Amino acid sequence: MTTRLMLADRCPTDELSLTNCAVISDKEPQFEQHVIVRNSAHNFVFSLKSHPRVNAGVIGFSLPQRKWAGLSIGQEVQVTNYKFDKSKQLISSMTVEVDFLSKKTVDSNPYDSDQMASEFIQHFNNQAFSVNQQLAFSFCDKVFGLLVKDMEAMDPSVLKGNNSAGKKNKIEIGLLLPNSQVIFEKSETSSMTLVGKSKTRESRQSIISPDWNFEKMGIGGLDKEFSNIFRRAFASRVFPPDIVEQMGCKHVKGILLYGPPGCGKTLMARQIGKMLKAREPKIVNGPEILNKYVGESEANIRKLFADAEDEQKRLGANSGLHIIILDEIDAICKQRGSMAGSTGVHDTVVNQLLSKIDGVEQLNNILVIGMTNRPDLIDEALLRPGRLEVKMEIGLPDETGRIQILNIHTARMRQHDLLATDVNIKELAAGTKNFSGAELEGLVRGAQSTAMNRHIKASNTVEVNIETAEKLQVCRVDFMASLNNDIKPAFGTNQEDYASYIMNGIIRWGDPVSAVLENGELLVQQTKNSDRTPLVSVLLEGPPNSGKTALAVKISEDSQFPFIKICSPDKMIGHSEIAKCQAIKKIFEDAYKSQLSCVVVDDIERLLDFVPIGPRFSNLVLQALLVLLKKPPPKGRKLLIIGTTSRKDVLQEMEMLDAFSTTIHIPNISQGEQLVEALELLDSFQEDGRASIAKAVKGKTLWIGIKKLLMLIEMAAQMDPPYRVSKFLSLLRDEGGLGSDRFAAI
């Protein structure tokens, strides 16, 4: 350990006397950042700075430092390097007595202790302090004299992100950190006025913790995402700066939050700013940056970073964190060169943003948080490490997340006894698959509106029935009404979408139907459980009206996958080829966002615009489907694709059959027993009528699809009861489903 005898002297400049550091010559390389100065029998710990105006063998002190340590100019002192014990000597909180340095100063203006504490930490970050130490501090163009009253040590578990405070130990010597708490108390004889929270002792909180209580912050279902952001973006900001510097670690400067609309990206960005105890974040929407005048858009970007630049020049490594939140960042950061025929304003805005975040004169005191639901539009240069390097998908909440979100939005009602006891939050969470956070909030608002509507008098004027309004409660029936009528999820499963395809249920008229459903269940289990086949695709093929779509939808519904979407030609009527390709691509891209997804590609030949006269089809849509059917989902995601077609021969010629993992044939009803079984399941005709039909079809060749059979039954049901059976058999014969040589050949 280096020890030297040195001569005490004055600080070479007034500016250095306000740094609370002892000053040595820049030609004294043997000393580290902190030293012990021994005067007679007492030791005093100081942080060091070097200056060319100090002679070798001399150490300079300010007047308050010389008073505290009892040093006189020219006195010989013993100087030794000092290392802090990081497990015991990190300052959690420090109480400082403050007064004007000059007793003649009289000022009745109030001084904000919060600002004072913030400036104090910035000026003296990573410096040594001792109990009873005296120092000078400049604030608001006034110089104050400070006296350190007492200090408490930080619990080392705080460095690991634990929010629970351990036992606080008093310490005599400690190291000030960016997240230490400084409490100011005015001297008993002082006339100054202190305002703000930092003039009283409060329990210390770490900068951020993975087990933060999100419900108090109004955030639900994002615990895992917040913990990941903490690990990547903020862990380095919690550790002491010297450890970070020794590791050669640079702080993360940018985060990109992306995902479907309404999932909490903006809310999360705002809470990050609050949790870091940084300055109030600058929040700006992407379109607000753009300006019609040349150069103004770039100037708007520069203004966002101006405060951070100014503070970094003044305070260097001790500068506080400046958070800039860019909502809808895709509006200003599109791929450069992608805007054909534009003035190039977007390109220069991207260039300006890139240079500010990680240019030649890079800033280390900023955190840029970008948000978008279109990450594919953003320029690649912005997403590389050093810029928006932490990319976090804020997806749809799972069931646990939905319970948290619903609890947050119903907390006030529970508090004031306005939520009925029959409302089961778990039941609501289970019934709102693929609802975003915003849609869940809308569900609660819809239930509140329904409940309030019961207490409005039906008269010429809108009046509230005061007598009953005092008994207002939001009941389960209100939530169910809102769920069924008001709010539908924009993403994922919408039961109304596929309910229309199986409104008559699945009629198990024979073993072929049961076999199809059993095979479908096997494919669902394979998709869920197999790590080797994250993409499973099956083609249901068979004659028209055989119930292929209903079976495909039934298999998808029984899978209980969170994301189920039907890609149907009836939703693409009038679309151009390119628009159709984009619509199909979007369905698959949405499917990739969910852990488990099922996409039903219905009536493939209609999607391809196939007609046998010609023959003609859309090659553009065909190639898009071929690519999407074979493309595996991203890592950790699983996808089941169920296709349906009535023209297997056409798909064979187009080489599309090979794109499916397997093919299942859906037959028509071909035996009399199967027809009678279907009639019994449908509860059609009286028992004697079914017996007559069974006798008529016995031994005959049948060939009719279940969908066509339903139509014939309903047509016959419109007749008077005595004529229904004969009419049904007549219709069956006319449709070629009974005794037809053409179908017999099949």
N, C-alpha and C positions, 0 to 999 in steps of 0.2 A: 504494500500500500504506500503510495507517494505521500511523504511528509516533508514540508519545507518551512523554514523560518522566513517570515515576510514582514514588511513595514506597513502599518496602517496609514491611510491617507484619505483625502477628500475624494468624492466622486468627480471625475473630470468634467462632466456636463450636468446641467439642471435636468435635462431629459432623462439621463441615466439614473439620477437620484430618485426618480418616480417609478423605477422598474422593480424596486425591492430586491435587486440583485447586488452582490458584491462584484467589483469590476477588477479584472486583472489584465495584464498585457496579452496581446494576441500572440506573443512569442512564448507562451507558457503551455505547451501541448500536453504536459503531464497531468493536468487537472481535468477531471470530468465535470459533469453538469452541477453536482452538489458537493459542498465541502464542509468540514467542521473547522471552525476558528476557535482556538483555545486561548483564553485570556485568564491568566493566573490559574485558578482551580476550576473555572467554569468553561463549558463547551457551548458553542452557538452554531446552528446549522444555517448556511446560506446557499442560495442558488447563484450560479456564476454567469457573468457576461464578460466578453473580452472587448478591448478598445485599444487602438494604436497609440493613444495619447498617454497611456499608463506605462510607466517604466517597468522593466523586468525586476522581479523581487518586491514589487509594491502591490498592495491590494487596497482598492478604494471603497469607502463606505459613505452613505448619505448621513446627514445629521441625525435623523431618527434612529438609524441603525447604530451609530456610534453611542447614542444615549442609552439604547437598550443593552448593548453589549459592554458598556463602560469602557470604550476605547478612546484613546487620545491620539492625535496626529503624531506620527513618527514612532508610535509604540510598536515593539516587536511582538508578533503573534505567531503561533504555530498553526499551519494550514494543512489539513489532511483530507483526502478524498472520502466521500460518504455515499453509501448505497442504501436505498430504502428497502425495507422488507415489505414486498407487495401484498403479503397476506395479512399484515397487521397495521401498516402505516399509511393506508389510503384514506383520505378525509371523506367521511360521510356528511358531516355537518360541522360548521364552524361559526361561532358567535363572535362578532367583532363590535367593539365600542367605537363610535364615530363622533368626531367634533371638528370644527374648523381648525386648521393648523395654526392660523394666526388668531389669538384670542381677541384681537381688536375687531375681527370681522363680525358684523351683525347683519343677519339676513333673515327676513321673515318668510321668504318663499318656501313652499313645501318641496321636499326632495323625494322622488319616487324610489323607495328602497328596492323595488323589483328591478328597475333599470340599473340601479347602483350595483345590485348583486350580479346582474348579467355582465355589466362592464368590468366589475372586479374579476370575475372568472375569466373573461377574455384577456384582461391585462396580465393576470398572474397565473394563468393555466400552467400546470406541471411545475410549479415552484414549491420550495420548502417553506413551511410555516411552523412556528413554535408558540406555545402558550406564553403570554405576556410580551410577545414581540410587538415593537412599534414600527410603523411604516407610514409613508406619505402616499396619498392617492388623489389623482386628479379626476374630477367629475363635474360636468357642466361649467367648465372654465373656472372652477374653484378648487383649491387644494385642501384636502381634509387630512387630519391626523387620525390614524387607526391604531387600536390596541386589540390584539387577539386575546379574547377572554377564555374560551375553552374550545376543545375539538373532540369529535367522536370518530371512531374508526369505522370504515365501511365493511360490511359483511362480504367476504370474498365471493359468496354465492351470487351476488349481484352481477358479477362479471359473466356469469353463466346465464343471465337473463331471468333469474328467479325473483319473483316479486315479493316473496315473504321476507320480511326484515328479521334478521337474527338479533342476538343480544348486542347492544351498542356498548363499546368499551371506550372509556376516556383515554386520550393519548396526549403526550406532551409535544411530539414532533410528528408532522404529517405532510403528505404530498397532495396538493390541490388538483382535482380532476374536473373535466367539463361538466360532469353530472353531480358534483358536490353541491350541497346546499349551504348558502352563506346567509346568516341572519345578522342584521344590523340593529344595534341598540344605541341610542344616543347617550352621550355622557351625562351624568347627573347635573353637571354645571353648565351644560350646553344650552344655547338658545335656539338651536336649529329645529326645524319641523320635519319629521319623517312620515311618509305615507306609504301604503302598499303592504302586501302580505309578508315581504321579507323582513319586516321589522318585528315579526313574532316567530317563535319556533314552531315549525310544522314537521310532520313525519316525512322523512325522505323517500322519494320514489326513484326507482331506476328509470333510465331513459325509455325503455320499452321492455315488455316481457311477453314470452310466447303464451303464458296462461293468463293473459289480460282478461278482465271481466267484460266481454263484448256486449252483453245485454245492457249494461249501464251506458255504453257508448251508442246504443241503438243499432248494433251490428249483430246479425245472426247468420249462422251457417258458414262462416268464413274463418274458423279457428285454424284449420290446417294451412290455408293460404297465408294468413297473417304470420304464422310461425315460420313458414318458408321465407317470407319477405324479411323477417327479422334476421334469420340466419344469413341470408345473402347480402342484405343491404345495410343492416344496422349493427351487427356484432362488432365490426371494426370501430364503430363510433363510440361504443361503450368502454372499450379497453383504454388504459392510459396511453397517451400519444407516443411516449417513448418506446413502449412495447410494440406498437403498430409500426413505428419507424424502424425498429430493429428487424422486424419481419420483412421490411420492404413492401408492406401491404398498402395498397391504395384504396381509398373509400370508393364504394359504388356511387356513381353520379346519376344514374338514370334507371327508372323502372317503367316497364310497359305493362299496363293492365288491360287485358282484352277478354272478350266474351260476349254472350248474348245481351241485348238491351235489358235493363231493369234488374241486373244481378248484383248491384252494389259497388260498381267500379268507382263512381264519383264519391260515394259515401266513404268508401275505404280510403281513398286518397285524402279526403278531408281529415279523417281520424288519424292517419299517419302523421300529419302536421301537428295535431294536438298532442299526440302521445310522445313525440320527440321533444316537447317543451322548446321547440325552435320558435323563430319569429312566425307571425301570422302568415300562412302560405299565400302566395300570389296565385290566384285562380283565374284562368283566362280560357275562354272558348276559342277553339281553332279559328273559326271564321272572323272573330273580332280582330285578329292580327292583320288580316288583309285590308289593304287600302288602295283606292283607285289611283293615288298619286305615286309617281315613280320614286322608289327608295323609301317610302313611308312604311311599307310592310316590314322591311329589314330594320328600320329604326325602331319599330314597335318591339321587335325581338331584342334589340340591344337594350331598350329601356327595362325589360324584365330582369336583365342580368346586371344592371348598373349598380344597384345597392351592394350586391355580392362582390363585384369588382372593387368598389370603393373600400369596403371593409377589409378585403383581403390585402389591399395595399397598405392599409393602416395597421392591421393587427396580425397579418401573416397567418401562422398555424393556429393562433388563438381565435381566429374569426369564428363567429357562430354559424349555424347551419341555415341556409336560405333554401326554402322549398318553393319550387315553381310547378304548378299543376296545369297541364295542358289538356283540357277536355276536347274530345273530337279531334285528336291530333292528325287523323287522316285527312282533314280538310286542308292542312297546310304542308303536310309532309308526304305528298304523293311521290311515287317513283319519278325521278328526274327524267325528262324527255318523254314522259307518257302523255302529256297534254298537247296533242297535235294542234297546231295552229294557234297556240296560246302565246301570250306576251312573254312567257318565261318567268312570271312573278313567283310562281310556286317553286321553281328551281332555285332562285336566288334566296328565297326564305329558308329553304332546306339548307343551302350552303351556309347561311348566316347562323342557323341553329347549330349545325355541326361544328362550326368554328368556335362558338361560345362554350359548348359543352366540353369539347375535347380538341381544341385547336392548338396553335403554337403557344399562346398565352393561356394555358388551361387553368380553370378555377377548381379549387379543391374543397370549397365551402358551399357547394350547391347540390341539390337533389332534385332532378327533373322527373316528374311523374306524368307519363302520357297515358291517355285512355282512349280506347277505340273498340268498336265492334267489327272493324274491317282491317285486321292486321296485315292482310294480303296486299293492301294498297300502299303501305308505308315503304319509303325508300330503304333499301338494304343497308346503306352506310350508317343509318341512324340506329340500327339494331346490333351493331358489332360491340364486343366488349370494350369498355371505356366510355360508351355512350348509354343508350337504353339497354343495358346488358341483361338485366333481370326481367325476363318475360314471364308473366304470371297469368294463367288463364283463370278468370273468375267465372266459373260455370254455374249451372243451375244447382240450387241446394238439394242435398239428399233429405231423407225423411227426418233425421235428427236436426238438420239445419232448418227445415220448415217448422219444426216444433219451436225452435228458438225464435224464429222470425215472428210466428203467430203469437208467442208469449210476449214479445216486445210490443207488438201492435195492440194487444188486448190488456196490457199491464194497467193502463189508466182506468179502464173499465172495471177490472178486478178490484183495484184500489178503492173505487167509489161504489162498489157493489152494484154495478150496472150490467154485469155479465151473469146470465142465468147459470144455475148449477148443472143444467143438462148439456151445456156446451163442452164437448170433449176435444181438446186440442189435438190429441194423438189421432183421433178419428179424422179430423179435418186434414192433418198432415198426410195421412195415408191416402186420402181422397183427392189430393192436389198434386199428383205426380207431374213433374216438369213445369210447375209454376215457378216463375222467377220471384225474387223478393218484392218487386214492384207490384206484381199480379196478386201476391198474397196480401199486400197492403190494400190493394183495390178490393179484394174479397172482403176484408174486414169493413172497409168503408161501405160496400154494398149492403152488408148485413146491418150496419148501423142505420143506413137510409131506410131499409125495409122496416126495422123496428120503430123508427121515428114516424114513419108514414102511418102506423096504426093509431097514432095519437093526434092525427090531424082531422078536424071536423070536415065532413062532406057538406059544404055550403057554397054559396055564391062567392064568398071570400075565403081565402086560405087562413084558417085559424087553428091554433093549437089548443087541444082540449086539456086545460090546466089540471083538471081533477085527476085524469088518468096519467098525464105526463110525468107526474111525480113518482109513479110506479114503473117508469120506463125500465125495461131490461131487454138486452139482446139475447135471444134464445137460439137454440139449435136450428129451429125451423127457419130463422132469418138467414143463418149461414148457408143452409141447404138451398134456399131460394136464390141467394147470391151466387152460389156455386153452379146452379143449374141454368140460371138466366143471365146473370150480369157479366161474369168473368170467364173467359176461355183462354187457355194457354196459347201464346203465340208460337211456342217452340215445343216440339215433341208430340206427345199423345193427346189427341182430342177425341174423346169417346164418340162424339156425334159423327165424326168423320167415318168411322168404320161401323157404327151401329146400323147405318142404312144398308150396308152390304149383307148383314145377317139378321135382318128384322124378322125373318120367319124361322130363325134358329137353324141348326144343322139337323137334317133328317137322316138318321142312320138306317137307311133302307136295306143295308146288307153288309157283308164282310168287306167289300171294296172300300166303303166309306170309313169303316173302323180302321182298316189297314192304313189308309192315307193319314188319319189323325195320329195313329201310333207312330208311324214313320216321322211325321212332323214333330211329335214330342221328342223323339230321339235326336233329331237335328237341333232342336232347341237346347237340349241337354248338352249336346256336343259343343254348341256355340258357347254355352256358359262355362263348361268345365275343361275343355281342351285348350292347352296352351300352344299346341302345334298347329291348330287350324283356327286362327282368329277370324277368318272369313269363311263362312259356310253359305253356299247358294244352292237352291233347289228350284227346278222348273216343274210346275204342275201343268201337264198337257192333257188334252182330251177334246172331245167334240163340243160344239157350242151348246150352251144351256145345261152343261153337266154339273155346274156348281163349283167351278174351279176358284173363282174369286171369293166366294163365301168360305170355302175351306181354307184358302190362304189367309184370309182375315181372321178366321177362328184360331188357326195355329198361332198367328202373331198375337192375338188377344190373350190366349192361354199362356203365352210365354211370360207375361207380366214384365216385359222389358220396359225400362223407363221411356225409351224413345221408339215410337212406332209411327211410321209414315207410309201413306199409300200414294205411289206415283201412278196416277191414273190419267188416261188421255182425255177424260171428260173435263179436267181442269186446265187443259191446254188447247182448247178449241180456239182457232184463229191465231195461234202463236206461229211466228215464223220459225224456220228451222233453227236459227241461232237462238231465238228466245226460248224455244223448247229445250235445246241443249243446256242453256243457262239454268232453266227451272229444274231440270233433272239433276244437274251438277249441284245445285244448292241443296236439294233434298239429301244427297249423299254427304255433302260437307257438314250439314247439320247433324247427320247421323254419326259422323266421326267425333263430334263433341261429347257424346254420351258414352258411358262405360259399356253399356249393352244396348244395341240398337237392332231394330228389325225394319227393313224396307220392303214393301210389297210393290213389285213392278207389274202392274195389271195390264192385260191385253196388249202384249208386246207388239203384235203386228199392227195394231192401231197406232201405237206410239211411233212406229216406223213409217206410217202413212202408206202401208202396203196395199196395193190393189192388184188382182190377178190380170186385169186387162192391161196389157203392156209388156211385161209387168213393171210396176213402178214402186219405188220406196225412197225414203230419205237416207242417203248414205251418211250424211253428217250426224244424224241422230244415232244411226247404227254404230258408227265408229265411237261416238261418245259412250254409248251403252256398253260396248265391248270393253272399253278401257275401264269404266267404273265397276263393271261386274267382276273384273279380275284384280282390281286395285285393293291390296290389303289395307285395313284401317291402321291408324297410328298405334305405336306401342302402348300396350295397356288397355286398348279398346277392342271390342268384339262386335262383329256385324253379321247378321243373318239376312240373306236376300231371298225372297220368295217371288218367283216370276210365274205368270200364267199366260198360256197361249192356246189357241185352237188350231194353229197351223204349224205343227212340229216340222212338217216337210219343208216349209219356207225357211224356218230358223236353221234347219240342217244345211240348206243351200247357202245361207248367209254365214255359215261357220259360227253361229252363236251358241249352238248346243254345247260346244266344248267349253264355253265360258262358265257353265253351271257345274257344280260339284256332282250333282245327281239329278235324275229325272224321275218323276212319279206320274204314272198314267191314271187319269180320272175317267172311269167308264160311264156310260149311260146305263139306265135300268134295262136289263135284257131278259129277265125272267118274270113270269107271272107272280111267283111268290114274292119277289122283290117289290113289285108294284103294289100287291096287297099289303105288304109290310109298311110301305110308305103311306098308304091310305089310312091304315090303323094309327100310325104315329101322328098323322095330321088330323085324326079324328074327323075324317070326311065321310059323308053318307052314313045312313043307318046300317046296323049290322046286317040286315037282310039285303040291303043294297050292295054292301061289300061282298057278300056271298055270291050275288048275281054276277058282279064284276069278276070275281075269282073264277067262277065257272066259265065265263066268256073268254078269259085270257089263258085258261089252262091249256098247256101244250102248244100255245101260239108263240111265234117269234116276236119279241118286243125290242124296241130301240128308241128310248125317249129320255131326254135329260130331265133331272129333277126340277129345274127351273121352268121348263115347258110344261111339266106335269102339274105344277102348282097353278099355272095360268089356265090350263084346261079344267081343273077342279073348280076354280073360282068362276069360270064361265058357266059351267054346268050348274053351279049353285044358284045362279040367277033364275033358273027355271023353277016351275012348280015342283014340289017334292015327288009326285009320281013319275015325272019325266026326266029327273036328273040323271039316273043311271044310264038310260038309253042315250041321252044327249052326250054324256061323258064318253061312252063307248064309240059313238058316232064321231065325236071330235078326235078321239084317239086314233081312229081308223083314217080320218081325213089327213091328220098330221103325219101319217106314215109310221106311227109308233106301234101299229098292230097289224100283223099279217102282211107286211110289205116285203116283197122279194128283194127290193133294193137294199133294205136294212138287213135282211136275212143273210145276204152275201157278206156283209161286214161281220 
